């Protein structure tokens, strides 16, 4: 089962690197 990184982080595919990092940090806590 391959999961889309954008789906996992809950960000749009158009999200920039900063948004993705922010979402990742929130998830990683």
N, C-alpha and C positions, 0 to 999 in steps of 0.2 A: 504494500500500500504506500504509494508515493504521495507525500503531502506537499502542497504548494507552500513555500516559505511565506508568501504574502498572506495566504489563508491562515496559516498558523499564527502569525503575528497580528492578524486582524487589521492589516493595512491595505490600501489600494495598490494596484500594480503600478500606478503612477507616483506612488510615494517616493520622496527623495531619500537619500541616504540618512539624513538627519532624523527624519520621521521613523524610519525603519529601526535605527539604533535606539531611539527613544522607546519605541514599542517593545524592542527586545529587552531592554533594561527593565521595563515594567513587568515583563513576563518572567524574567530571570530571577526576580526577587523571591 
